[in-house]
């Protein structure tokens, strides 16, 4: 479950506006896009992480759920597994 904080991934504060989120996403997406970094195997993973963070934070409903659930948030909407809960405790 060791997910990083979506706000940290995008480098924005928790009260960032949709425009700030978009600007941060675009900058990072250009920087880490796999086509721009063909020799960096970590670029694709980083790009996916950035895209997931923006996908959640740019949707108002999902962002509210993420803010409410914190580390227990799952993008697929499922509840945390017992292993997730044990890891947090």
HTML snippet that shows the backbone in 3Dmol.js (N, CA, C, O; Angstrom):
<script src="https://3Dmol.org/build/3Dmol-min.js"></script>
<div id="view" style="width:600px;height:400px;position:relative"></div>
<script>
const pdb = `
ATOM      1  N   UNK A   1       0.811  -1.197   0.000  1.00  0.00           N
ATOM      2  CA  UNK A   1       0.000   0.000   0.000  1.00  0.00           C
ATOM      3  C   UNK A   1       0.857   1.265   0.000  1.00  0.00           C
ATOM      4  O   UNK A   1       0.304   2.364   0.026  1.00  0.00           O
ATOM      5  N   UNK A   2       2.097   1.157  -0.026  1.00  0.00           N
ATOM      6  CA  UNK A   2       2.980   2.304   0.141  1.00  0.00           C
ATOM      7  C   UNK A   2       2.839   3.311  -1.000  1.00  0.00           C
ATOM      8  O   UNK A   2       3.771   3.510  -1.779  1.00  0.00           O
ATOM      9  N   UNK A   3       1.685   3.935  -1.091  1.00  0.00           N
ATOM     10  CA  UNK A   3       1.447   4.969  -2.084  1.00  0.00           C
ATOM     11  C   UNK A   3       1.962   6.304  -1.565  1.00  0.00           C
ATOM     12  O   UNK A   3       1.863   6.603  -0.376  1.00  0.00           O
ATOM     13  N   UNK A   4       2.505   7.089  -2.462  1.00  0.00           N
ATOM     14  CA  UNK A   4       2.933   8.422  -2.084  1.00  0.00           C
ATOM     15  C   UNK A   4       1.747   9.374  -2.125  1.00  0.00           C
ATOM     16  O   UNK A   4       0.740   9.106  -2.780  1.00  0.00           O
ATOM     17  N   UNK A   5       1.878  10.455  -1.438  1.00  0.00           N
ATOM     18  CA  UNK A   5       0.841  11.482  -1.398  1.00  0.00           C
ATOM     19  C   UNK A   5       0.718  12.125  -2.779  1.00  0.00           C
ATOM     20  O   UNK A   5       1.716  12.567  -3.348  1.00  0.00           O
ATOM     21  N   UNK A   6      -0.503  12.180  -3.319  1.00  0.00           N
ATOM     22  CA  UNK A   6      -0.724  12.722  -4.652  1.00  0.00           C
ATOM     23  C   UNK A   6      -0.316  14.192  -4.746  1.00  0.00           C
ATOM     24  O   UNK A   6       0.193  14.629  -5.778  1.00  0.00           O
ATOM     25  N   UNK A   7      -0.534  14.945  -3.686  1.00  0.00           N
ATOM     26  CA  UNK A   7      -0.136  16.348  -3.699  1.00  0.00           C
ATOM     27  C   UNK A   7       1.384  16.460  -3.773  1.00  0.00           C
ATOM     28  O   UNK A   7       1.913  17.328  -4.468  1.00  0.00           O
ATOM     29  N   UNK A   8       2.071  15.599  -3.071  1.00  0.00           N
ATOM     30  CA  UNK A   8       3.537  15.573  -3.085  1.00  0.00           C
ATOM     31  C   UNK A   8       4.051  15.198  -4.477  1.00  0.00           C
ATOM     32  O   UNK A   8       5.018  15.780  -4.968  1.00  0.00           O
ATOM     33  N   UNK A   9       3.402  14.234  -5.099  1.00  0.00           N
ATOM     34  CA  UNK A   9       3.815  13.799  -6.440  1.00  0.00           C
ATOM     35  C   UNK A   9       3.774  14.958  -7.419  1.00  0.00           C
ATOM     36  O   UNK A   9       4.693  15.139  -8.218  1.00  0.00           O
ATOM     37  N   UNK A  10       2.700  15.748  -7.354  1.00  0.00           N
ATOM     38  CA  UNK A  10       2.557  16.875  -8.272  1.00  0.00           C
ATOM     39  C   UNK A  10       3.277  18.131  -7.787  1.00  0.00           C
ATOM     40  O   UNK A  10       3.420  19.095  -8.538  1.00  0.00           O
ATOM     41  N   UNK A  11       3.729  18.121  -6.537  1.00  0.00           N
ATOM     42  CA  UNK A  11       4.451  19.268  -6.006  1.00  0.00           C
ATOM     43  C   UNK A  11       3.569  20.484  -5.770  1.00  0.00           C
ATOM     44  O   UNK A  11       3.994  21.620  -5.980  1.00  0.00           O
ATOM     45  N   UNK A  12       2.337  20.239  -5.332  1.00  0.00           N
ATOM     46  CA  UNK A  12       1.396  21.325  -5.051  1.00  0.00           C
ATOM     47  C   UNK A  12       0.898  21.220  -3.616  1.00  0.00           C
ATOM     48  O   UNK A  12       1.032  20.179  -2.973  1.00  0.00           O
ATOM     49  N   UNK A  13       0.324  22.310  -3.127  1.00  0.00           N
ATOM     50  CA  UNK A  13      -0.240  22.286  -1.778  1.00  0.00           C
ATOM     51  C   UNK A  13      -1.633  21.666  -1.803  1.00  0.00           C
ATOM     52  O   UNK A  13      -2.235  21.508  -2.865  1.00  0.00           O
ATOM     53  N   UNK A  14      -2.127  21.322  -0.642  1.00  0.00           N
ATOM     54  CA  UNK A  14      -3.447  20.693  -0.539  1.00  0.00           C
ATOM     55  C   UNK A  14      -4.586  21.622  -0.949  1.00  0.00           C
ATOM     56  O   UNK A  14      -5.678  21.154  -1.272  1.00  0.00           O
ATOM     57  N   UNK A  15      -4.349  22.908  -0.941  1.00  0.00           N
ATOM     58  CA  UNK A  15      -5.405  23.846  -1.351  1.00  0.00           C
ATOM     59  C   UNK A  15      -5.175  24.375  -2.771  1.00  0.00           C
ATOM     60  O   UNK A  15      -5.653  25.455  -3.120  1.00  0.00           O
ATOM     61  N   UNK A  16      -4.452  23.621  -3.576  1.00  0.00           N
ATOM     62  CA  UNK A  16      -4.158  24.026  -4.957  1.00  0.00           C
ATOM     63  C   UNK A  16      -5.441  24.116  -5.773  1.00  0.00           C
ATOM     64  O   UNK A  16      -6.358  23.311  -5.615  1.00  0.00           O
ATOM     65  N   UNK A  17      -5.482  25.106  -6.642  1.00  0.00           N
ATOM     66  CA  UNK A  17      -6.638  25.284  -7.526  1.00  0.00           C
ATOM     67  C   UNK A  17      -6.531  24.315  -8.704  1.00  0.00           C
ATOM     68  O   UNK A  17      -5.455  23.776  -8.967  1.00  0.00           O
ATOM     69  N   UNK A  18      -7.631  24.093  -9.408  1.00  0.00           N
ATOM     70  CA  UNK A  18      -7.567  23.234 -10.600  1.00  0.00           C
ATOM     71  C   UNK A  18      -6.537  23.719 -11.623  1.00  0.00           C
ATOM     72  O   UNK A  18      -5.886  22.904 -12.276  1.00  0.00           O
ATOM     73  N   UNK A  19      -6.385  25.028 -11.767  1.00  0.00           N
ATOM     74  CA  UNK A  19      -5.387  25.553 -12.702  1.00  0.00           C
ATOM     75  C   UNK A  19      -3.965  25.243 -12.240  1.00  0.00           C
ATOM     76  O   UNK A  19      -3.101  24.928 -13.059  1.00  0.00           O
ATOM     77  N   UNK A  20      -3.720  25.330 -10.936  1.00  0.00           N
ATOM     78  CA  UNK A  20      -2.398  24.995 -10.404  1.00  0.00           C
ATOM     79  C   UNK A  20      -2.095  23.511 -10.591  1.00  0.00           C
ATOM     80  O   UNK A  20      -0.967  23.133 -10.908  1.00  0.00           O
ATOM     81  N   UNK A  21      -3.115  22.674 -10.392  1.00  0.00           N
ATOM     82  CA  UNK A  21      -2.937  21.236 -10.605  1.00  0.00           C
ATOM     83  C   UNK A  21      -2.587  20.946 -12.064  1.00  0.00           C
ATOM     84  O   UNK A  21      -1.676  20.171 -12.355  1.00  0.00           O
ATOM     85  N   UNK A  22      -3.321  21.578 -12.968  1.00  0.00           N
ATOM     86  CA  UNK A  22      -3.101  21.360 -14.398  1.00  0.00           C
ATOM     87  C   UNK A  22      -1.700  21.806 -14.804  1.00  0.00           C
ATOM     88  O   UNK A  22      -1.013  21.106 -15.547  1.00  0.00           O
ATOM     89  N   UNK A  23      -1.282  22.962 -14.319  1.00  0.00           N
ATOM     90  CA  UNK A  23       0.044  23.488 -14.649  1.00  0.00           C
ATOM     91  C   UNK A  23       1.140  22.557 -14.137  1.00  0.00           C
ATOM     92  O   UNK A  23       2.101  22.276 -14.853  1.00  0.00           O
ATOM     93  N   UNK A  24       0.999  22.081 -12.901  1.00  0.00           N
ATOM     94  CA  UNK A  24       1.989  21.168 -12.332  1.00  0.00           C
ATOM     95  C   UNK A  24       2.017  19.856 -13.113  1.00  0.00           C
ATOM     96  O   UNK A  24       3.088  19.324 -13.405  1.00  0.00           O
ATOM     97  N   UNK A  25       0.840  19.340 -13.448  1.00  0.00           N
ATOM     98  CA  UNK A  25       0.769  18.087 -14.203  1.00  0.00           C
ATOM     99  C   UNK A  25       1.433  18.219 -15.562  1.00  0.00           C
ATOM    100  O   UNK A  25       2.237  17.369 -15.945  1.00  0.00           O
ATOM    101  N   UNK A  26       1.113  19.260 -16.283  1.00  0.00           N
ATOM    102  CA  UNK A  26       1.675  19.436 -17.628  1.00  0.00           C
ATOM    103  C   UNK A  26       3.191  19.539 -17.599  1.00  0.00           C
ATOM    104  O   UNK A  26       3.878  18.951 -18.434  1.00  0.00           O
ATOM    105  N   UNK A  27       3.704  20.285 -16.641  1.00  0.00           N
ATOM    106  CA  UNK A  27       5.162  20.416 -16.532  1.00  0.00           C
ATOM    107  C   UNK A  27       5.841  19.083 -16.244  1.00  0.00           C
ATOM    108  O   UNK A  27       6.841  18.735 -16.872  1.00  0.00           O
ATOM    109  N   UNK A  28       5.287  18.343 -15.291  1.00  0.00           N
ATOM    110  CA  UNK A  28       5.871  17.051 -14.939  1.00  0.00           C
ATOM    111  C   UNK A  28       5.673  16.019 -16.047  1.00  0.00           C
ATOM    112  O   UNK A  28       6.560  15.205 -16.306  1.00  0.00           O
ATOM    113  N   UNK A  29       4.515  16.050 -16.698  1.00  0.00           N
ATOM    114  CA  UNK A  29       4.251  15.095 -17.772  1.00  0.00           C
ATOM    115  C   UNK A  29       5.224  15.297 -18.922  1.00  0.00           C
ATOM    116  O   UNK A  29       5.721  14.325 -19.489  1.00  0.00           O
ATOM    117  N   UNK A  30       5.501  16.538 -19.269  1.00  0.00           N
ATOM    118  CA  UNK A  30       6.483  16.800 -20.320  1.00  0.00           C
ATOM    119  C   UNK A  30       7.874  16.336 -19.906  1.00  0.00           C
ATOM    120  O   UNK A  30       8.619  15.767 -20.704  1.00  0.00           O
ATOM    121  N   UNK A  31       8.204  16.586 -18.667  1.00  0.00           N
ATOM    122  CA  UNK A  31       9.543  16.234 -18.162  1.00  0.00           C
ATOM    123  C   UNK A  31       9.771  14.728 -18.100  1.00  0.00           C
ATOM    124  O   UNK A  31      10.861  14.252 -18.419  1.00  0.00           O
ATOM    125  N   UNK A  32       8.749  13.975 -17.690  1.00  0.00           N
ATOM    126  CA  UNK A  32       8.922  12.542 -17.469  1.00  0.00           C
ATOM    127  C   UNK A  32       8.278  11.655 -18.530  1.00  0.00           C
ATOM    128  O   UNK A  32       8.236  10.436 -18.363  1.00  0.00           O
ATOM    129  N   UNK A  33       7.779  12.235 -19.608  1.00  0.00           N
ATOM    130  CA  UNK A  33       7.128  11.414 -20.635  1.00  0.00           C
ATOM    131  C   UNK A  33       8.124  10.386 -21.176  1.00  0.00           C
ATOM    132  O   UNK A  33       9.264  10.737 -21.482  1.00  0.00           O
ATOM    133  N   UNK A  34       7.709   9.123 -21.298  1.00  0.00           N
ATOM    134  CA  UNK A  34       8.618   8.066 -21.752  1.00  0.00           C
ATOM    135  C   UNK A  34       9.227   8.337 -23.134  1.00  0.00           C
ATOM    136  O   UNK A  34      10.357   7.922 -23.391  1.00  0.00           O
ATOM    137  N   UNK A  35       8.512   9.017 -24.017  1.00  0.00           N
ATOM    138  CA  UNK A  35       9.066   9.323 -25.337  1.00  0.00           C
ATOM    139  C   UNK A  35      10.224  10.309 -25.263  1.00  0.00           C
ATOM    140  O   UNK A  35      11.107  10.301 -26.122  1.00  0.00           O
ATOM    141  N   UNK A  36      10.221  11.149 -24.249  1.00  0.00           N
ATOM    142  CA  UNK A  36      11.313  12.113 -24.070  1.00  0.00           C
ATOM    143  C   UNK A  36      12.472  11.511 -23.289  1.00  0.00           C
ATOM    144  O   UNK A  36      13.560  12.087 -23.256  1.00  0.00           O
ATOM    145  N   UNK A  37      12.253  10.358 -22.659  1.00  0.00           N
ATOM    146  CA  UNK A  37      13.273   9.703 -21.835  1.00  0.00           C
ATOM    147  C   UNK A  37      13.393   8.227 -22.207  1.00  0.00           C
ATOM    148  O   UNK A  37      13.167   7.364 -21.359  1.00  0.00           O
ATOM    149  N   UNK A  38      13.740   7.924 -23.443  1.00  0.00           N
ATOM    150  CA  UNK A  38      13.769   6.514 -23.863  1.00  0.00           C
ATOM    151  C   UNK A  38      14.804   5.668 -23.134  1.00  0.00           C
ATOM    152  O   UNK A  38      14.656   4.448 -23.057  1.00  0.00           O
ATOM    153  N   UNK A  39      15.846   6.291 -22.599  1.00  0.00           N
ATOM    154  CA  UNK A  39      16.904   5.537 -21.919  1.00  0.00           C
ATOM    155  C   UNK A  39      16.693   5.442 -20.410  1.00  0.00           C
ATOM    156  O   UNK A  39      17.521   4.869 -19.702  1.00  0.00           O
ATOM    157  N   UNK A  40      15.599   5.997 -19.920  1.00  0.00           N
ATOM    158  CA  UNK A  40      15.327   5.998 -18.478  1.00  0.00           C
ATOM    159  C   UNK A  40      14.135   5.088 -18.176  1.00  0.00           C
ATOM    160  O   UNK A  40      12.991   5.467 -18.426  1.00  0.00           O
ATOM    161  N   UNK A  41      14.393   3.892 -17.642  1.00  0.00           N
ATOM    162  CA  UNK A  41      13.276   2.973 -17.360  1.00  0.00           C
ATOM    163  C   UNK A  41      12.341   3.472 -16.260  1.00  0.00           C
ATOM    164  O   UNK A  41      11.185   3.053 -16.202  1.00  0.00           O
ATOM    165  N   UNK A  42      12.815   4.346 -15.399  1.00  0.00           N
ATOM    166  CA  UNK A  42      11.978   4.864 -14.320  1.00  0.00           C
ATOM    167  C   UNK A  42      11.036   5.975 -14.788  1.00  0.00           C
ATOM    168  O   UNK A  42      10.079   6.313 -14.092  1.00  0.00           O
ATOM    169  N   UNK A  43      11.304   6.538 -15.960  1.00  0.00           N
ATOM    170  CA  UNK A  43      10.478   7.640 -16.462  1.00  0.00           C
ATOM    171  C   UNK A  43       9.041   7.193 -16.683  1.00  0.00           C
ATOM    172  O   UNK A  43       8.107   7.931 -16.370  1.00  0.00           O
ATOM    173  N   UNK A  44       8.854   5.987 -17.222  1.00  0.00           N
ATOM    174  CA  UNK A  44       7.488   5.510 -17.471  1.00  0.00           C
ATOM    175  C   UNK A  44       6.728   5.319 -16.165  1.00  0.00           C
ATOM    176  O   UNK A  44       5.551   5.670 -16.076  1.00  0.00           O
ATOM    177  N   UNK A  45       7.390   4.765 -15.151  1.00  0.00           N
ATOM    178  CA  UNK A  45       6.741   4.573 -13.852  1.00  0.00           C
ATOM    179  C   UNK A  45       6.383   5.919 -13.230  1.00  0.00           C
ATOM    180  O   UNK A  45       5.291   6.088 -12.687  1.00  0.00           O
ATOM    181  N   UNK A  46       7.294   6.859 -13.310  1.00  0.00           N
ATOM    182  CA  UNK A  46       7.057   8.195 -12.752  1.00  0.00           C
ATOM    183  C   UNK A  46       5.910   8.876 -13.507  1.00  0.00           C
ATOM    184  O   UNK A  46       5.060   9.523 -12.895  1.00  0.00           O
ATOM    185  N   UNK A  47       5.889   8.728 -14.838  1.00  0.00           N
ATOM    186  CA  UNK A  47       4.829   9.319 -15.640  1.00  0.00           C
ATOM    187  C   UNK A  47       3.464   8.742 -15.258  1.00  0.00           C
ATOM    188  O   UNK A  47       2.485   9.480 -15.150  1.00  0.00           O
ATOM    189  N   UNK A  48       3.402   7.446 -15.057  1.00  0.00           N
ATOM    190  CA  UNK A  48       2.134   6.816 -14.647  1.00  0.00           C
ATOM    191  C   UNK A  48       1.685   7.313 -13.285  1.00  0.00           C
ATOM    192  O   UNK A  48       0.498   7.554 -13.064  1.00  0.00           O
ATOM    193  N   UNK A  49       2.637   7.467 -12.373  1.00  0.00           N
ATOM    194  CA  UNK A  49       2.332   7.973 -11.037  1.00  0.00           C
ATOM    195  C   UNK A  49       1.783   9.399 -11.120  1.00  0.00           C
ATOM    196  O   UNK A  49       0.822   9.738 -10.428  1.00  0.00           O
ATOM    197  N   UNK A  50       2.382  10.218 -11.953  1.00  0.00           N
ATOM    198  CA  UNK A  50       1.939  11.597 -12.144  1.00  0.00           C
ATOM    199  C   UNK A  50       0.533  11.622 -12.744  1.00  0.00           C
ATOM    200  O   UNK A  50      -0.323  12.388 -12.301  1.00  0.00           O
ATOM    201  N   UNK A  51       0.303  10.787 -13.746  1.00  0.00           N
ATOM    202  CA  UNK A  51      -1.007  10.737 -14.399  1.00  0.00           C
ATOM    203  C   UNK A  51      -2.088  10.267 -13.431  1.00  0.00           C
ATOM    204  O   UNK A  51      -3.199  10.796 -13.444  1.00  0.00           O
ATOM    205  N   UNK A  52      -1.774   9.277 -12.587  1.00  0.00           N
ATOM    206  CA  UNK A  52      -2.752   8.797 -11.603  1.00  0.00           C
ATOM    207  C   UNK A  52      -3.080   9.896 -10.597  1.00  0.00           C
ATOM    208  O   UNK A  52      -4.247  10.113 -10.269  1.00  0.00           O
ATOM    209  N   UNK A  53      -2.053  10.588 -10.110  1.00  0.00           N
ATOM    210  CA  UNK A  53      -2.270  11.661  -9.137  1.00  0.00           C
ATOM    211  C   UNK A  53      -3.140  12.753  -9.732  1.00  0.00           C
ATOM    212  O   UNK A  53      -4.071  13.228  -9.081  1.00  0.00           O
ATOM    213  N   UNK A  54      -2.850  13.156 -10.958  1.00  0.00           N
ATOM    214  CA  UNK A  54      -3.647  14.207 -11.589  1.00  0.00           C
ATOM    215  C   UNK A  54      -5.063  13.723 -11.866  1.00  0.00           C
ATOM    216  O   UNK A  54      -6.018  14.484 -11.714  1.00  0.00           O
ATOM    217  N   UNK A  55      -5.205  12.479 -12.267  1.00  0.00           N
ATOM    218  CA  UNK A  55      -6.531  11.932 -12.537  1.00  0.00           C
ATOM    219  C   UNK A  55      -7.435  11.992 -11.322  1.00  0.00           C
ATOM    220  O   UNK A  55      -8.627  12.277 -11.441  1.00  0.00           O
ATOM    221  N   UNK A  56      -6.878  11.726 -10.165  1.00  0.00           N
ATOM    222  CA  UNK A  56      -7.661  11.761  -8.925  1.00  0.00           C
ATOM    223  C   UNK A  56      -7.909  13.198  -8.479  1.00  0.00           C
ATOM    224  O   UNK A  56      -9.042  13.568  -8.170  1.00  0.00           O
ATOM    225  N   UNK A  57      -6.861  14.002  -8.446  1.00  0.00           N
ATOM    226  CA  UNK A  57      -6.997  15.356  -7.910  1.00  0.00           C
ATOM    227  C   UNK A  57      -7.752  16.300  -8.837  1.00  0.00           C
ATOM    228  O   UNK A  57      -8.286  17.310  -8.380  1.00  0.00           O
ATOM    229  N   UNK A  58      -7.805  15.996 -10.115  1.00  0.00           N
ATOM    230  CA  UNK A  58      -8.516  16.876 -11.039  1.00  0.00           C
ATOM    231  C   UNK A  58     -10.021  16.605 -11.050  1.00  0.00           C
ATOM    232  O   UNK A  58     -10.790  17.421 -11.559  1.00  0.00           O
ATOM    233  N   UNK A  59     -10.442  15.480 -10.501  1.00  0.00           N
ATOM    234  CA  UNK A  59     -11.868  15.142 -10.391  1.00  0.00           C
ATOM    235  C   UNK A  59     -12.333  15.558  -8.998  1.00  0.00           C
ATOM    236  O   UNK A  59     -11.868  15.010  -7.999  1.00  0.00           O
ATOM    237  N   UNK A  60     -13.233  16.509  -8.930  1.00  0.00           N
ATOM    238  CA  UNK A  60     -13.654  17.084  -7.642  1.00  0.00           C
ATOM    239  C   UNK A  60     -14.160  16.029  -6.664  1.00  0.00           C
ATOM    240  O   UNK A  60     -13.829  16.081  -5.479  1.00  0.00           O
ATOM    241  N   UNK A  61     -14.955  15.078  -7.137  1.00  0.00           N
ATOM    242  CA  UNK A  61     -15.500  14.049  -6.254  1.00  0.00           C
ATOM    243  C   UNK A  61     -14.404  13.124  -5.722  1.00  0.00           C
ATOM    244  O   UNK A  61     -14.367  12.814  -4.531  1.00  0.00           O
ATOM    245  N   UNK A  62     -13.523  12.692  -6.604  1.00  0.00           N
ATOM    246  CA  UNK A  62     -12.436  11.811  -6.163  1.00  0.00           C
ATOM    247  C   UNK A  62     -11.475  12.556  -5.241  1.00  0.00           C
ATOM    248  O   UNK A  62     -10.944  11.976  -4.294  1.00  0.00           O
ATOM    249  N   UNK A  63     -11.255  13.822  -5.515  1.00  0.00           N
ATOM    250  CA  UNK A  63     -10.361  14.603  -4.658  1.00  0.00           C
ATOM    251  C   UNK A  63     -10.918  14.694  -3.243  1.00  0.00           C
ATOM    252  O   UNK A  63     -10.171  14.578  -2.272  1.00  0.00           O
ATOM    253  N   UNK A  64     -12.232  14.903  -3.122  1.00  0.00           N
ATOM    254  CA  UNK A  64     -12.855  14.935  -1.788  1.00  0.00           C
ATOM    255  C   UNK A  64     -12.673  13.598  -1.072  1.00  0.00           C
ATOM    256  O   UNK A  64     -12.333  13.563   0.110  1.00  0.00           O
ATOM    257  N   UNK A  65     -12.900  12.499  -1.795  1.00  0.00           N
ATOM    258  CA  UNK A  65     -12.702  11.174  -1.203  1.00  0.00           C
ATOM    259  C   UNK A  65     -11.253  10.968  -0.803  1.00  0.00           C
ATOM    260  O   UNK A  65     -10.978  10.430   0.269  1.00  0.00           O
ATOM    261  N   UNK A  66     -10.323  11.391  -1.651  1.00  0.00           N
ATOM    262  CA  UNK A  66      -8.899  11.251  -1.341  1.00  0.00           C
ATOM    263  C   UNK A  66      -8.544  12.060  -0.093  1.00  0.00           C
ATOM    264  O   UNK A  66      -7.846  11.565   0.792  1.00  0.00           O
ATOM    265  N   UNK A  67      -9.018  13.290  -0.025  1.00  0.00           N
ATOM    266  CA  UNK A  67      -8.734  14.136   1.132  1.00  0.00           C
ATOM    267  C   UNK A  67      -9.324  13.549   2.409  1.00  0.00           C
ATOM    268  O   UNK A  67      -8.738  13.676   3.484  1.00  0.00           O
ATOM    269  N   UNK A  68     -10.471  12.915   2.291  1.00  0.00           N
ATOM    270  CA  UNK A  68     -11.148  12.344   3.456  1.00  0.00           C
ATOM    271  C   UNK A  68     -10.490  11.040   3.911  1.00  0.00           C
ATOM    272  O   UNK A  68     -10.330  10.810   5.110  1.00  0.00           O
ATOM    273  N   UNK A  69     -10.109  10.188   2.954  1.00  0.00           N
ATOM    274  CA  UNK A  69      -9.591   8.859   3.299  1.00  0.00           C
ATOM    275  C   UNK A  69      -8.075   8.803   3.475  1.00  0.00           C
ATOM    276  O   UNK A  69      -7.560   7.889   4.118  1.00  0.00           O
ATOM    277  N   UNK A  70      -7.373   9.755   2.918  1.00  0.00           N
ATOM    278  CA  UNK A  70      -5.916   9.782   3.049  1.00  0.00           C
ATOM    279  C   UNK A  70      -5.265   8.514   2.526  1.00  0.00           C
ATOM    280  O   UNK A  70      -5.514   8.120   1.387  1.00  0.00           O
ATOM    281  N   UNK A  71      -4.436   7.867   3.336  1.00  0.00           N
ATOM    282  CA  UNK A  71      -3.695   6.699   2.858  1.00  0.00           C
ATOM    283  C   UNK A  71      -4.582   5.486   2.556  1.00  0.00           C
ATOM    284  O   UNK A  71      -4.119   4.523   1.945  1.00  0.00           O
ATOM    285  N   UNK A  72      -5.825   5.523   2.971  1.00  0.00           N
ATOM    286  CA  UNK A  72      -6.736   4.403   2.689  1.00  0.00           C
ATOM    287  C   UNK A  72      -7.474   4.571   1.357  1.00  0.00           C
ATOM    288  O   UNK A  72      -8.230   3.686   0.958  1.00  0.00           O
ATOM    289  N   UNK A  73      -7.263   5.690   0.671  1.00  0.00           N
ATOM    290  CA  UNK A  73      -7.910   5.925  -0.622  1.00  0.00           C
ATOM    291  C   UNK A  73      -7.367   4.949  -1.660  1.00  0.00           C
ATOM    292  O   UNK A  73      -6.165   4.692  -1.737  1.00  0.00           O
ATOM    293  N   UNK A  74      -8.289   4.417  -2.453  1.00  0.00           N
ATOM    294  CA  UNK A  74      -7.918   3.567  -3.580  1.00  0.00           C
ATOM    295  C   UNK A  74      -8.613   4.106  -4.822  1.00  0.00           C
ATOM    296  O   UNK A  74      -9.827   4.308  -4.813  1.00  0.00           O
ATOM    297  N   UNK A  75      -7.852   4.344  -5.896  1.00  0.00           N
ATOM    298  CA  UNK A  75      -8.448   4.910  -7.103  1.00  0.00           C
ATOM    299  C   UNK A  75      -9.578   4.075  -7.682  1.00  0.00           C
ATOM    300  O   UNK A  75     -10.460   4.606  -8.357  1.00  0.00           O
ATOM    301  N   UNK A  76      -9.560   2.779  -7.426  1.00  0.00           N
ATOM    302  CA  UNK A  76     -10.611   1.914  -7.979  1.00  0.00           C
ATOM    303  C   UNK A  76     -11.884   1.942  -7.139  1.00  0.00           C
ATOM    304  O   UNK A  76     -12.885   1.335  -7.520  1.00  0.00           O
ATOM    305  N   UNK A  77     -11.861   2.638  -6.000  1.00  0.00           N
ATOM    306  CA  UNK A  77     -13.054   2.790  -5.182  1.00  0.00           C
ATOM    307  C   UNK A  77     -13.286   1.676  -4.176  1.00  0.00           C
ATOM    308  O   UNK A  77     -14.212   1.751  -3.369  1.00  0.00           O
ATOM    309  N   UNK A  78     -12.457   0.646  -4.217  1.00  0.00           N
ATOM    310  CA  UNK A  78     -12.631  -0.460  -3.266  1.00  0.00           C
ATOM    311  C   UNK A  78     -12.125  -0.063  -1.888  1.00  0.00           C
ATOM    312  O   UNK A  78     -11.265   0.809  -1.766  1.00  0.00           O
ATOM    313  N   UNK A  79     -12.656  -0.700  -0.853  1.00  0.00           N
ATOM    314  CA  UNK A  79     -12.174  -0.403   0.502  1.00  0.00           C
ATOM    315  C   UNK A  79     -10.777  -0.986   0.696  1.00  0.00           C
ATOM    316  O   UNK A  79     -10.365  -1.873  -0.052  1.00  0.00           O
ATOM    317  N   UNK A  80     -10.050  -0.496   1.692  1.00  0.00           N
ATOM    318  CA  UNK A  80      -8.706  -1.035   1.935  1.00  0.00           C
ATOM    319  C   UNK A  80      -8.773  -2.497   2.363  1.00  0.00           C
ATOM    320  O   UNK A  80      -9.736  -2.936   2.992  1.00  0.00           O
ATOM    321  N   UNK A  81      -7.739  -3.228   2.010  1.00  0.00           N
ATOM    322  CA  UNK A  81      -7.661  -4.635   2.400  1.00  0.00           C
ATOM    323  C   UNK A  81      -7.191  -4.718   3.853  1.00  0.00           C
ATOM    324  O   UNK A  81      -6.651  -3.744   4.378  1.00  0.00           O
ATOM    325  N   UNK A  82      -7.386  -5.852   4.504  1.00  0.00           N
ATOM    326  CA  UNK A  82      -6.867  -6.002   5.867  1.00  0.00           C
ATOM    327  C   UNK A  82      -5.350  -5.780   5.937  1.00  0.00           C
ATOM    328  O   UNK A  82      -4.836  -5.279   6.937  1.00  0.00           O
ATOM    329  N   UNK A  83      -4.643  -6.157   4.870  1.00  0.00           N
ATOM    330  CA  UNK A  83      -3.200  -5.950   4.839  1.00  0.00           C
ATOM    331  C   UNK A  83      -2.862  -4.464   4.829  1.00  0.00           C
ATOM    332  O   UNK A  83      -1.897  -4.037   5.463  1.00  0.00           O
ATOM    333  N   UNK A  84      -3.665  -3.672   4.104  1.00  0.00           N
ATOM    334  CA  UNK A  84      -3.464  -2.229   4.068  1.00  0.00           C
ATOM    335  C   UNK A  84      -3.623  -1.626   5.463  1.00  0.00           C
ATOM    336  O   UNK A  84      -2.821  -0.797   5.891  1.00  0.00           O
ATOM    337  N   UNK A  85      -4.653  -2.051   6.149  1.00  0.00           N
ATOM    338  CA  UNK A  85      -4.928  -1.543   7.493  1.00  0.00           C
ATOM    339  C   UNK A  85      -3.816  -1.961   8.448  1.00  0.00           C
ATOM    340  O   UNK A  85      -3.351  -1.148   9.247  1.00  0.00           O
ATOM    341  N   UNK A  86      -3.387  -3.212   8.378  1.00  0.00           N
ATOM    342  CA  UNK A  86      -2.321  -3.699   9.250  1.00  0.00           C
ATOM    343  C   UNK A  86      -1.043  -2.931   9.010  1.00  0.00           C
ATOM    344  O   UNK A  86      -0.328  -2.598   9.955  1.00  0.00           O
ATOM    345  N   UNK A  87      -0.745  -2.646   7.749  1.00  0.00           N
ATOM    346  CA  UNK A  87       0.475  -1.900   7.420  1.00  0.00           C
ATOM    347  C   UNK A  87       0.443  -0.499   8.015  1.00  0.00           C
ATOM    348  O   UNK A  87       1.473   0.022   8.443  1.00  0.00           O
ATOM    349  N   UNK A  88      -0.736   0.108   8.042  1.00  0.00           N
ATOM    350  CA  UNK A  88      -0.846   1.462   8.593  1.00  0.00           C
ATOM    351  C   UNK A  88      -0.746   1.473  10.112  1.00  0.00           C
ATOM    352  O   UNK A  88      -0.310   2.462  10.699  1.00  0.00           O
ATOM    353  N   UNK A  89      -1.150   0.376  10.750  1.00  0.00           N
ATOM    354  CA  UNK A  89      -1.090   0.309  12.202  1.00  0.00           C
ATOM    355  C   UNK A  89       0.252  -0.196  12.604  1.00  0.00           C
ATOM    356  O   UNK A  89       0.528  -0.334  13.796  1.00  0.00           O
TER     357      UNK A  89
END
`;
const viewer = $3Dmol.createViewer("view");
viewer.addModel(pdb, "pdb");
viewer.setStyle({}, {cartoon: {color: "spectrum"}});
viewer.zoomTo();
viewer.render();
</script>
